[in-house]
Amino acid sequence: MLFSKPLGYNTIMYCSRCGKKIGNSAFCQYCGKAQKSLNKFSPNKGLNKLIAQNIFLFRRFSFLNNIKSIYIFQMVLALFFFSYVIIFLLPAVSSDLTIFLVYPMSFFHGVMIGNLIDIVGLTILMLIPIIFFLFQIRIHNKHFKYLSFIKSTFSGFLIIIFSAYFALFIISIFNLAATINFSNKLNKNPEALVVTYDIDAIVKKLDTSKIVPGIIETSKEKLGAVVASRLQNKKLSAFYIEVLTPFVAKFNPIKPMAIDQGLIMVGDDLVFFELKREELEKIAPYLGYSLVKKHFDPRFIKFFPELRVLGRQDYIKVRDDQVNEQLNAIDYLIDVMESYISQNLANIALDKSKITANKNGLSDSINSKESTYNQCITAGFYSYYSNSFIKLYSEETCRERSNSWDDLIAKWRTNIADWENSLAYDQSQLVENRQLLKSITGWRAMVESQKMSTPLELGVFYDEKNIDIAFDWTNTKSIMSFLVTLSHEYIHYSSHISNERYLTLSFEEALTEYYSRSIIKENFNKDTNVGYPFLMNVMSQLFDKLPDDDLEEIYFTKNEDQLISLLDSTFGKDFYKKNRTIIVSLPYLSGKEGVDSANTLLKAIGGEPVNEQDYIGEVVEI
């Protein structure tokens, strides 16, 4: 059977022994022996021509390979980009949704807030397939096809999405490995990870460092994730620490060691599993000092007060006892004022009786004077001889006798004037004392109303160095409420001078709450509305318009005259005098009356009006 040569190839014979070319003969002219030949083929000119005529097929095949390569390049670049963003840049969007939705939400939030790397990186990834497509069209002089362009762009988009989630998967694996590693170390040697379990050691560390610790609320099952997120690189993204690490922790097979206490310390962070009264009572003085000192530094802040953390009922009893003491003192003042008023009334009655008696004496004296004159001037007889009336006394003599009553009349008039002055004084005293009694009675109602306001002020400072704080929850969601109350009462304590030197309640409580809210915002980035919500919605608008340094100096020196002067210079002459009643009564007003009064004050300073919803406070959650 004959076999043809392959198309486009020539047959060449080689010696199978020495390997040299021997043409078409089976005899090797070099080694001298007849050997089996080895056929090899080489392309002839026909094959070269065929390749040249069909080169476009090879180019098309190469173009397809390049398309695949560009997509692989895009995917690799996208993996590196999204991995970097997840680890270092991605913000955390607060949401109860699954991580697969929070992830893109966080990324686009970063884009919306102007994260340049996010914007540039995503733009480059989107442009890669488009630029490559247009480049291929240009160098091969092909027509632009919209369908091919859309397919290329859509393919690039799908690769970006796949790469984004694949990067999340890869980083999650590494995160889980780190969490497991930290969990093992935590169970075996917590000290190596700067984890402190003993409450007394925590107190000592807070006392020594005087720092404001971070606050974390979590469950004991997530402790490994917390330790991992706190002790890894501090430059890790918020998404990595706050979203990804807790999510991955669900798959951690290492169970944490048994923990009895409600809080531990990881590095410089306090980690709360639950709030326990005894533990809070130990750390509260040091937390309060560090929070207040940081805000008012370099001003001197008093060291630790006597601090108790009480249950709500015990706390209310303490407040009620204090209010009752004030009420007893006020009741004594009311009794005194009522006795003063009774005395005023008696004095007025006496004044009026004396005035009447002296007026009667005056009238009798005037009548007697006239009678004396008339009797004197008419005394005489008719002369028989002259047939005329002969007077016994002269006009001058009668006048002298009549004028003898003038001293007595003058005395009556002096007495009347004195008693009228006394009546006017006693009447003015009666008006003043009645007004004071009304004010004191109103003050009593205001003080008594404090019993009802305790849910909105969960702490009390008293006896110069004592602080009581209400404690009504065991879950960690109330830790911010506790801290803002602690700050409030510690500021009271540190600014206290004496029981004789203080600011009006509206200023004292409003400024204290103003500073305590600022402390929580500065350190934990949380807006709070726990203590005196309505008062703060009004007074904070006033304080915002006053210089901070002046306010702070006034607060710590309790110089109310300087505060009044500052208000008048800022908002106009006699501003405080015109609005004093509203300012003083704000802590005690409620309902429409309070809203109308507050809005009158706010209108005077160009503030935003309030409504009855502003009376409602809240418990802040982490």
C-alpha positions in Angstrom: 0.0 0.0 0.0 1.3 3.4 -0.9 1.4 6.3 1.5 1.6 9.9 0.3 3.8 12.4 1.9 2.1 14.8 4.3 0.8 18.0 2.6 3.5 20.6 2.4 6.4 18.5 3.7 9.5 16.9 2.0 10.9 13.4 3.0 14.6 13.3 4.0 16.5 10.1 4.8 19.0 9.8 7.7 21.2 7.0 8.8 19.7 5.3 11.9 23.2 4.6 13.2 25.3 7.7 12.6 22.4 10.0 12.1 23.9 11.7 9.0 21.8 12.6 5.9 22.1 9.9 3.2 19.5 11.2 0.7 17.1 8.6 -0.7 19.5 5.6 -0.5 19.4 2.9 2.2 23.2 2.6 2.1 25.1 5.0 4.4 28.1 6.4 2.6 29.7 7.5 5.9 29.6 4.4 8.1 29.8 2.0 5.1 27.0 -0.2 6.1 23.5 -0.7 5.0 21.1 0.4 7.8 17.5 1.1 8.3 16.8 4.7 7.4 15.0 7.2 9.6 12.5 9.4 7.7 12.2 13.1 8.9 10.0 15.7 7.4 10.5 19.4 6.9 8.1 22.0 5.6 8.4 22.9 2.0 7.6 26.2 0.3 4.0 25.1 -0.2 3.3 25.0 3.5 4.9 28.4 4.0 2.6 29.8 1.4 -0.4 28.2 3.0 0.4 29.7 6.4 0.8 33.1 4.8 -2.5 32.8 3.1 -4.3 31.9 6.3 -2.4 34.0 8.9 -5.6 35.8 10.0 -6.8 32.5 11.5 -3.8 32.4 13.7 -4.3 36.1 14.7 -7.9 35.5 15.6 -6.8 32.6 17.8 -4.2 34.9 19.4 -6.8 37.7 19.9 -9.0 35.2 21.8 -6.1 34.3 24.1 -5.5 38.0 24.8 -9.1 38.5 25.7 -8.9 35.8 28.3 -5.6 37.2 29.6 -7.0 40.7 30.1 -9.9 39.4 32.1 -7.5 37.3 34.2 -5.4 40.5 34.7 -8.5 42.4 35.7 -9.6 39.8 38.2 -6.1 39.6 39.8 -6.0 43.4 40.0 -9.5 43.5 41.4 -8.6 40.9 44.1 -5.7 42.9 45.3 -7.7 46.1 45.2 -10.7 44.8 47.1 -8.6 42.9 49.6 -6.7 46.1 50.4 -9.9 48.1 50.7 -11.5 45.5 53.0 -8.5 45.4 55.3 -7.5 49.0 55.5 -10.1 51.4 54.1 -13.7 50.1 54.2 -16.0 52.0 56.6 -18.6 50.2 58.6 -22.3 50.9 57.8 -24.5 50.1 60.8 -27.2 47.7 59.7 -28.9 44.5 60.8 -28.7 43.1 57.2 -26.4 40.2 56.3 -22.8 40.9 55.7 -23.2 40.2 51.9 -25.4 43.3 51.8 -23.5 45.4 54.3 -20.3 44.8 52.3 -21.4 46.6 49.1 -23.3 49.2 51.2 -20.1 50.0 53.1 -18.1 50.2 49.9 -20.4 52.6 48.2 -20.6 54.6 51.4 -16.9 55.0 51.2 -17.3 56.2 47.6 -20.1 58.7 48.6 -17.9 60.2 51.3 -15.1 60.8 48.8 -12.6 58.0 49.5 -10.2 58.7 46.6 -8.7 55.2 46.5 -12.2 53.6 46.3 -13.2 55.9 43.5 -10.0 55.7 41.4 -9.7 51.9 41.9 -13.2 51.1 40.9 -13.0 53.4 37.9 -9.8 51.8 36.7 -11.3 48.3 37.1 -14.3 49.3 35.1 -12.2 50.9 32.3 -9.8 48.0 31.8 -12.0 45.8 29.5 -13.3 48.9 27.7 -9.9 50.3 26.9 -8.6 46.9 25.8 -11.6 46.4 23.5 -11.2 49.8 21.9 -7.4 49.2 21.6 -8.0 45.9 19.7 -10.5 47.6 17.4 -7.9 50.2 16.6 -4.9 48.1 15.9 -6.8 45.5 13.8 -8.8 48.2 12.0 -12.1 46.5 12.7 -15.6 48.0 12.9 -17.0 49.0 16.2 -19.8 46.6 17.2 -22.1 47.7 20.0 -23.1 44.2 21.0 -19.5 43.1 21.4 -18.8 46.3 23.4 -21.7 45.6 25.7 -20.6 42.0 26.1 -17.1 43.0 26.9 -18.2 45.7 29.4 -20.7 43.4 31.1 -18.1 40.6 31.4 -15.8 43.1 33.1 -18.5 44.1 35.5 -19.2 40.5 36.4 -15.5 39.9 37.0 -15.5 42.9 39.4 -18.4 41.6 41.4 -16.9 38.1 41.5 -13.5 39.4 42.5 -15.1 41.7 45.2 -16.8 38.8 46.9 -13.9 36.4 46.3 -11.7 38.9 48.1 -14.2 39.0 51.0 -14.0 35.2 51.1 -10.2 35.1 51.2 -9.9 37.9 53.8 -12.6 36.1 55.9 -10.5 32.9 55.9 -7.4 34.8 57.1 -9.6 36.6 59.7 -10.9 33.3 61.0 -7.4 31.9 61.2 -6.3 34.9 63.2 -9.4 34.7 65.5 -8.7 31.0 66.1 -5.1 31.8 66.9 -6.1 34.6 69.3 -8.7 32.3 71.0 -6.1 29.6 71.6 -3.7 32.2 73.1 -6.5 33.8 75.1 -7.3 30.4 76.8 -3.7 29.5 77.4 -2.0 32.8 78.3 -4.3 35.9 78.4 -1.5 38.0 79.9 0.5 37.7 76.7 -2.4 39.3 74.9 -2.7 42.2 77.4 -6.0 40.8 78.6 -6.9 41.6 82.3 -9.6 39.7 84.1 -9.2 40.7 87.7 -11.3 43.8 88.6 -8.7 45.1 91.1 -6.0 44.9 88.5 -8.3 46.8 86.1 -8.8 49.5 88.7 -5.1 49.8 89.3 -4.5 50.1 85.6 -7.1 52.8 85.3 -5.7 54.6 88.3 -2.1 54.4 87.0 -2.7 55.4 83.4 -5.4 58.0 83.9 -6.5 57.3 80.3 -10.0 57.2 78.9 -10.5 53.6 77.9 -12.4 52.4 74.8 -15.8 50.9 75.6 -16.9 47.7 73.9 -20.1 45.7 74.5 -20.2 42.1 73.4 -21.0 38.6 74.6 -18.5 36.2 76.2 -18.8 33.9 73.1 -17.3 36.7 70.9 -14.4 37.4 73.2 -11.9 35.8 70.8 -13.0 38.0 68.0 -12.9 41.1 70.2 -9.3 40.3 71.3 -8.3 39.7 67.7 -9.8 43.0 66.5 -8.4 45.1 69.3 -4.8 43.6 69.2 -4.3 43.5 65.5 -3.0 46.4 63.5 -4.8 49.5 64.7 -5.0 50.8 61.1 -7.4 48.0 60.1 -10.6 49.3 58.6 -13.8 49.8 60.6 -15.5 47.2 58.4 -12.8 44.6 59.1 -13.0 45.2 62.9 -16.7 45.9 63.5 -18.4 43.8 60.8 -16.2 41.1 59.4 -14.6 40.0 62.6 -17.8 39.5 64.5 -19.3 37.7 61.5 -16.3 35.3 61.2 -16.4 34.7 65.0 -19.6 32.7 64.5 -17.5 30.0 62.8 -14.8 29.9 65.5 -14.6 26.4 66.8 -12.5 27.4 69.9 -14.7 28.1 72.9 -13.6 30.8 75.3 -12.7 30.0 78.9 -15.4 30.4 81.6 -15.7 34.1 82.7 -17.7 35.0 85.8 -17.1 38.8 85.8 -19.1 41.2 83.7 -16.2 43.2 82.3 -12.5 42.6 81.4 -9.8 44.9 79.9 -8.2 44.2 76.6 -5.3 46.5 76.0 -6.7 50.0 76.8 -10.3 48.9 76.2 -13.0 48.0 78.7 -15.0 45.0 77.4 -18.5 44.7 79.0 -20.4 41.4 78.9 -23.0 42.7 81.4 -23.2 45.5 83.9 -22.6 44.5 87.5 -23.2 47.0 90.3 -20.1 46.0 92.3 -17.7 46.3 89.4 -19.2 49.6 88.2 -18.8 51.0 91.7 -15.1 50.1 91.7 -14.2 51.6 88.3 -16.6 54.6 88.3 -14.4 57.1 90.2 -11.4 56.5 87.9 -13.5 56.5 84.8 -15.2 59.8 85.9 -11.9 61.4 86.6 -10.3 60.5 83.3 -13.3 61.6 81.3 -13.6 65.0 83.0 -9.9 65.6 83.2 -9.4 65.0 79.5 -12.2 67.4 78.6 -11.1 70.3 80.9 -7.3 69.7 80.8 -5.2 71.5 82.0 -7.7 72.7 84.6 -7.3 71.0 88.0 -9.9 68.3 88.5 -10.6 66.9 92.0 -9.6 63.3 92.6 -11.9 60.6 93.5 -15.2 61.1 95.4 -17.1 58.7 97.5 -19.2 57.0 94.9 -22.1 54.5 95.2 -23.9 52.7 92.5 -27.5 52.2 93.7 -30.5 50.3 92.4 -33.2 52.4 91.0 -35.4 52.1 94.1 -32.6 52.8 96.5 -31.6 55.8 94.4 -35.1 57.2 94.3 -35.3 56.8 98.1 -32.0 58.8 98.5 -33.4 61.5 96.2 -36.7 61.5 98.0 -35.0 61.9 101.4 -33.0 64.8 100.1 -36.1 66.4 98.6 -37.9 65.9 101.9 -35.1 67.6 103.8 -35.4 70.6 101.4 -39.2 70.5 101.8 -38.9 70.6 105.6 -36.6 73.6 105.4 -39.0 75.3 103.0 -42.0 74.5 105.2 -40.1 76.2 108.1 -39.7 79.3 105.9 -43.3 79.2 105.0 -44.2 79.1 108.7 -41.9 82.1 109.4 -43.4 84.0 106.5 -46.9 83.3 107.6 -46.0 84.6 111.1 -44.5 87.7 109.5 -47.7 88.3 107.6 -49.8 87.9 110.7 -47.6 90.4 112.5 -47.9 92.8 109.5 -51.6 92.5 109.7 -51.6 93.2 113.4 -49.3 96.2 112.9 -51.5 97.6 110.2 -54.5 97.3 112.4 -52.7 99.1 115.2 -51.5 101.8 112.8 -55.0 102.4 111.6 -56.4 102.6 115.2 -53.7 105.0 116.3 -54.2 107.1 113.2 -57.9 107.2 114.0 -57.4 108.1 117.7 -54.9 110.8 116.8 -57.2 112.2 114.2 -60.0 112.3 116.8 -57.7 114.0 119.2 -56.7 116.5 116.5 -60.3 117.2 115.7 -61.1 117.7 119.4 -58.1 120.0 119.8 -59.1 122.1 116.8 -62.6 122.4 118.0 -61.4 123.3 121.5 -59.2 126.0 120.0 -62.1 127.5 118.1 -64.3 127.2 121.2 -61.7 128.9 123.4 -61.5 131.8 121.0 -65.2 132.1 120.7 -65.8 132.1 124.4 -63.0 134.6 125.0 -64.1 137.0 122.3 -67.7 136.9 123.3 -67.1 137.3 127.0 -68.5 140.8 128.3 -71.8 142.7 129.2 -74.1 145.4 128.0 -73.7 148.9 129.6 -76.9 150.4 130.9 -75.5 153.8 130.6 -73.9 153.5 127.1 -76.3 151.0 125.8 -73.3 149.0 124.2 -71.6 145.6 124.7 -68.4 145.9 126.6 -65.8 143.0 125.9 -63.9 141.6 128.8 -60.9 140.6 126.7 -59.1 142.0 123.8 -58.7 140.4 120.5 -55.0 139.8 121.2 -55.8 138.2 124.5 -58.3 135.8 122.9 -55.8 134.9 120.2 -53.2 134.1 122.7 -55.6 131.9 124.6 -56.7 130.2 121.4 -53.1 129.6 120.2 -52.4 127.7 123.4 -53.9 124.7 121.6 -51.4 124.8 118.7 -48.8 122.7 120.4 -51.2 120.0 121.1 -52.6 120.2 117.6 -49.1 120.0 116.2 -48.4 117.0 118.3 -51.6 115.2 117.1 -50.6 116.0 113.5 -47.1 114.6 114.1 -48.5 111.5 115.6 -50.8 111.1 112.7 -47.9 111.5 110.2 -45.8 109.0 112.1 -48.6 106.4 112.3 -49.4 106.9 108.6 -45.7 106.3 107.7 -45.8 103.2 109.9 -49.0 102.1 108.1 -47.4 102.5 104.7 -44.3 100.6 105.8 -46.4 97.8 107.3 -48.5 97.6 104.3 -45.5 97.4 102.0 -44.1 94.7 104.3 -47.3 92.8 104.0 -47.2 93.0 100.1 -43.6 91.9 100.1 -44.1 89.1 102.6 -47.1 87.8 100.7 -45.1 87.8 97.5 -42.3 86.0 99.2 -44.8 83.5 100.6 -46.1 83.0 97.1 -42.6 82.5 95.7 -41.6 80.1 98.5 -44.9 78.1 98.1 -44.1 77.9 94.3 -40.6 76.9 95.1 -41.9 74.2 97.3 -44.0 72.8 94.5 -40.9 73.0 92.2 -38.7 71.1 94.7 -41.4 68.5 95.3 -41.7 68.0 91.6 -38.0 66.8 91.6 -39.3 63.5 92.9 -41.0 63.0 89.6 -38.0 64.1 87.6 -35.6 61.4 88.8 -36.0 59.2 85.7 -34.4 62.0 83.7 -31.5 62.6 86.1 -30.0 59.3 87.2 -27.4 60.7 89.6 -27.0 63.0 92.5 -24.1 64.9 94.1 -24.3 65.8 97.8 -22.3 66.6 100.9 -19.4 68.0 99.0 -17.8 64.6 98.0 -20.6 62.0 97.6 -22.1 60.8 94.4 -24.9 58.3 93.9 -25.7 56.9 90.5 -28.8 55.0 89.6 -28.4 51.5 88.2 -31.5 49.9 86.7 -30.3 47.7 83.9 -27.9 44.7 83.6 -27.6 44.6 79.8 -24.7 46.6 78.3 -27.0 48.8 76.2 -27.2 51.2 79.2 -23.4 51.7 79.6 -23.5 55.1 77.8 -26.4 56.2 80.0 -24.2 55.3 83.0 -21.2 57.1 81.6 -23.0 60.3 80.8 -24.6 60.3 84.3 -21.2 59.6 85.8 -19.6 62.5 83.9 -22.5 64.8 84.9 -22.1 64.1 88.6 -18.3 64.1 88.6 -18.4 67.6 87.0 -20.7 68.7 89.8 -18.3 67.3 92.3 -15.2 68.8 90.8 -16.7 72.3 90.3 -18.3 72.4 93.8 -17.0 75.4 95.9 -19.4 75.6 98.9 -23.1 75.5 99.7 -23.2 79.3 99.7 -21.6 79.7 96.2 -23.6 78.2 93.4 -25.4 79.0 90.1 -29.1 79.1 89.6 -30.4 75.6 89.1 -31.2 76.2 85.4 -27.6 77.3 84.7 -26.0 74.7 87.0 -27.8 71.7 85.7 -27.9 72.8 82.1 -24.2 73.7 81.9 -23.2 70.4 83.7 -25.3 68.4 81.3 -23.9 70.4 78.4 -20.4 69.5 79.4 -21.2 65.8 80.1 -22.8 65.3 76.7 -19.8 66.9 75.1 -17.5 64.4 76.9 -19.4 61.4 75.6 -19.4 62.8 72.1 -15.7 63.5 72.1 -14.7 60.1 73.5 -17.3 57.7 72.1 -18.8 59.7 69.2 -22.3 59.2 70.7 -25.1 61.8 70.9 -26.9 61.5 74.3 -30.2 62.9 75.5 -30.6 61.3 79.0 -30.6 64.1 81.6 -32.9 67.1 81.5 -33.9 66.7 77.8 -36.2 69.7 77.5 -34.0 72.0 79.5 -31.0 71.0 77.3 -32.9 71.5 74.0 -33.4 75.1 75.1 -30.3 76.1 77.1 -27.8 74.4 74.7 -28.9 76.8 72.0 -28.1 79.6 74.3 -24.7 78.2 75.4 -23.7 77.5 71.8 -23.7 81.3 71.2 -21.4 82.0 74.2 -17.6 81.8 74.3 -16.4 78.4 75.6 -13.6 79.7 77.7 -15.8 82.3 79.4 -18.5 79.7 80.1 -16.0 77.3 81.6 -14.5 80.0 83.8 -17.9 81.1 85.0 -19.0 77.5 85.7 -15.9 76.6 87.8 -16.0 79.9 89.8 -19.8 79.9 90.1 -19.8 83.5 89.1 -23.4 84.2 88.2 -23.0 87.9 88.0 -20.4 87.4 85.3 -22.7 85.0 83.5 -25.6 87.6 83.6 -23.2 90.2 82.2 -22.1 87.8 79.5 -25.7 87.2 78.5 -26.5 90.9 78.4 -23.5 91.7 76.3 -24.3 88.9 73.9 -28.1 89.1 73.6 -28.8 92.8 74.5 -29.1 95.1 77.4 -31.2 93.7 80.3 -31.6 90.3 78.5 -31.4 88.3 81.7 -33.7 90.7 83.7 -36.4 90.4 81.0 -36.1 86.6 80.8 -35.2 85.7 84.3 -38.5 84.3 85.2 -38.5 81.9 82.2 -34.9 80.8 82.8 -35.4 80.1 86.5 -38.6 78.2 85.9 -37.5 76.1 82.9 -36.5 73.0 84.9 -40.0 72.8 86.5 -42.3 73.7 83.6 -44.1 71.1 81.5 -46.6 70.8 78.7 -47.7 73.7 76.6 -46.8 76.2 79.3 -43.2 75.1 79.2 -43.1 75.0 75.4 -44.5 78.6 75.1 -42.1 80.0 77.7 -39.1 78.2 76.2 -40.0 79.5 72.7 -40.3 83.0 74.0 -36.7 82.7 75.2 -35.5 81.1 72.1 -37.1 83.7 69.9 -35.1 86.3 71.8 -31.8 84.6 71.0 -32.7 83.6 67.4 -32.9 79.9 68.3 -34.9 77.0 66.9 -38.3 76.5 68.5 -39.1 73.4 70.6 -42.2 71.3 71.1 -43.6 68.9 73.6 -41.7 65.9 72.0 -38.5 67.6 73.4 -39.5 66.6 76.9 -38.8 62.9 76.0 -35.3 61.6 77.0 -33.7 58.4 75.8 -31.4 55.6 76.8 -28.4 55.5 74.5 -27.2 52.3 73.0 -23.7 51.5 71.8 
